[in-house]
Amino acid sequence: MSSQLLGVVLLVRHGDRQGFYQSPQTYTATATQITPLGNQQEFLLGDYLRSLYLNQSSPSYISGMSTGMFNASQVYVQADLGGEDGVIYDSCVSLTQGLWPATPSNNITLANGTTITAPLGGYQYIPIESVDPNLSVSLEGFTDCNTFNTHTAEFYNSSTFTEMATQSASFLDSLPPYLSGRSVQLQNMWNIFDFMNVNDIHNATFAQDLPLTYLAQAQTLANWHEYNVFSDPSIGGIGNIAGLTLLPTILNGFSDIANSTNPLKLSITAIAYKPFLSLFNMTGVASANPSLAGIVDYAAAVALELRQPAAGGEPVIRFNFKNGSDATFVTYNFLNRTGDVPLSVFIDAMAPVAVNTTAAWCDVCANTQDRGCAALALATDQGEAAAQPKISPAGAGVLGAGLTLAVVALMAITLAFLGLLTVGKFGRRRSKHPGVFELKDGESI
């Protein structure tokens, strides 16, 4: 069906990095660093996206999109600054270099007539909002989430896991010579695969010594492991928490793009691999395409295109995925439908389960201490305490009003702070888009 591309909500994984370790129980991680290969992968992805969406001769050109100089009003870019330290942010920088390369047009003429071109041949400095997991749960909803940790523990204790551990035991028992002392238990499968994958890319001796099929076997087990951890039979289940907290970003992007008074046309979010697993599960893409029920490659990208059908009617969404070095995007059916899906259908399916605020995340994750939950719990406790009479009726008549006002003011200050932690409305650049699709608790769409 013929349609005009209105804009794109883009989700991208970081590029190649050095190895790192993450806890099989809680997924807390050590720091790592991006490699020149990772920077190059992201740059090439950005160059591909530029040829697709910022090229007026392309059939997928975003109508009205600036094709030369970066236009800040048309683009929103954010990057996770959490688990893998600066790798995701650095990847995003390289991505934007490919999307908006250096150009001599990035210059200024001074009053004396001298023309000055930006450094590096007209390098364009693209604003990227770094999302600190301590201030926003939007891109890492799984860390410090107690109910998610329980979900992971239950998976490890399941008969399904026990059966897979038995089936894979002989292969795992053959791996110690290649793991430098790392645990070969199935619970540790992510770290086993990551160590082997990183060394197969960067260590010539390791790559030569590793038996031919071992890396593929390890990846198959890691894919099974991670998909079961970061998915859930229920769309709103806690196994999907990495996707549930990302949903407001996606919905906000669609709202901005669909709003004709809002200039936004491209929303880019740089993340780790976990939200991809949940998103593929929640949309039904993985169940229809079992090969996608696993860890996406470095520099993988999902492009959710918002399109206006030529015949009119409401906008529709097209689900495109490019798994790292794959040459081009592949379009997938999703939400048990064939072809493009109406925006309202996507909203009806996803908005009710979106975890949009810190308060909602604290409740879903049964957390009263971390990532803003302690401040929220304190405000709640103070509100409850204020409702309890502490003095005589006569004294209450004198002090009650003042005490209530003081408590309300304190709660307002605390909740104002928590406003910075709201999933769907974080950071300075978001405020530039007045048409933000905010899904507040209890509100209709």
Secondary structure, DSSP 8 states (H G I E B T S, - for coil): --EEEEEEEEEEE---B----B-TTT--B----B-HHHHHHHHHHHHHHHHHHS-TTSTT--TT--SSS--GGGEEEEEE-STTTTHHHHHHHHHHHHHS---TTSEEE-TTS-EEE-HHHH------EEE-TTT--SS-TTTT-HHHHHHHHHHHTSHHHHHHHHHHHHHHHT-GGGTTT---SGGGHHHHHHHHHHHHHH-HHHHHHS-TTHHHHHHHHHHHHHHHHS--SSTTSGGGHHHHTTHHHHHHHHHHHH-TT----EEEEEE-SHHHHHHHHHHTHHHH-GGGSS---TT-EEEEEEEEETT-SS-EEEEEEE-TT-SS-EEE--TT-SS-EEHHHHHHHHGGG---SHHHHHHHTT-SSTTTHHHHHHHHHHHHHHTS--S-HHHHHHHHHHHHHHHHHHHHHHHHHHHTT-TTS-STTGGG-TT-----TT---
